[in-house]
Amino acid sequence: MTRDRALLALILLAFWSALAYSGSVSPLFLPEPHAVVVSFWRGLVSGSILRDIAATMARVLTGFLLGGAVGVTGGIFLGYWKRLHNASIPFLDFLRSVPVTAILPLFLLAFGIGDTAKIAAIAWASALMMLINTVLGVASVPPTRLMVAATLRASSYQRLVHVILPDALPQIFIGIRTAISFAVVVAVVSEMLLSTTSGIGASIYNSSVMYRTEDVYVGIILTGAIGYLLNLATARLDARIVHWRAR
Amino acid sequence: MGGVSYIEVADLSVAYPDPSAANRHLLAIDRLSLSIPKGAFISIVGPNGCGKTTLLLCLAGILKPTSGNVRIAGVAPGKTTCGYVFQNYRESLYPWLTVLDNIALPLWLDGFARAKARQAATELMATLNIELPVDRFPYTLSGGQQQLAALLRAVIHKPAVLLLDEPLGSLDVPSRADLCDAVQRIWQAIGATTVLVTHDLDEAIQVADTVVAFTPRPARVADTVEVPLPRPRSRDILHDPQVVVWRDRVHRAMTGGRDS
């Protein structure tokens, strides 16, 4: 498996090199691999890459945590209140279909061009994902599990803490994994669209307007790597905590 | 059934909304009366869907009767402690808790500290001479072991009544025999008034003092048969000529006299 992956990486790199070094594609569209490596190294030495990663990650995590807390709380609430949930399904589907980029101007109007607007956009996207998945988890607890708690005269609070939340955890984790990947996307996009001086999105945008394509590639690869690592980390966490998934 | 009545069911009727027709109701139980002495072990047999589980849910206090009355030790069922074993052990055990924590759960919910509850679970198993891989999660155990854990969970808080809802229904033959033994041992050790619901006549007769046969829905008592045999009982008692006679009688009652 690992060998196959390394092999695939080499083939892709060879393909890229062939296209770039043969001169068949202009370096303005596809820079040579070594130019991207040099650019990456420069950024690393100057500290600009780490600054960008730190700025983007700070927005991703703040927005995700704020939105996640709101989403889980709202999800529990809607999971209990079936009537409101049923009424809200079309609205949730509607909101889910609206790209966050389309409502960025509203966040800009409300919060200005600072970090708050970006974090609010990330939080919005995370909250929606977490809410939809939490409702699903809370509303689909197997009836027998609730009856066990009822036969033991569990209070409503005990039912929530000992049965409903643990039972909803696998679905909540699906929400976490979807939301965190999405949070990275929203962070980079909002850094590109709402002018700023820090973050991977800002670096991609500034490099592109100055035709420094190799720096754009560095930004793209960083974004992909962050998304990949976050997914890996949440998948590991999921396997550890939700050990009973599909059992 | 002799002795002072402990569980008293009087004129109990339960109706459910009919899923196939709005504003219509299905009568699950029709003016059922039943009296069970303290500490007794009774089996209720009847065809599938005849209202047996409905009765247990009323005894557990989690389903309100449409009319009539249920009293346990003179009070409403919701005010007494009960242990309930469901047929579906995969759903009834909590997969996020270890086997030991599952067994200890009723004590936690009663406000015991975790360590104390666990200790009580360990002691219960020692008393009953039962061994289970308690540190593992329930889904890694065999069906019989899982149902045994569910049975221990149902008695750890010394409930006034023990309600067994087809506990052997999803088990293979060897596990059924093991659990049948465990049910009898636990009942003798705990002394809780026990009601077993099943559609398996052999199982009903093997474990109980009294077998009550229900009619098809809506449930009414069709016949009551006493089983005054010594314990512990193995499956061998089923070959006893007297048992064969009782078995036929219950079978006839359940089927309303058909194919006897």
Interface residues (C-beta under 8 A of the other chain):
Chain A: P142 T144 R145 M147 V148 A149 A150 T151 L152 R153 A154 Q158 H162 V163 P166 D167 L169 H243 W244 R247
Chain B: L57 A60 I62 G78 T81 C82 G83 Y84 F86 N88 E91 S92 Y94 P95 W96 L105 P106 W108 L109 F137 Y139 H157 L163
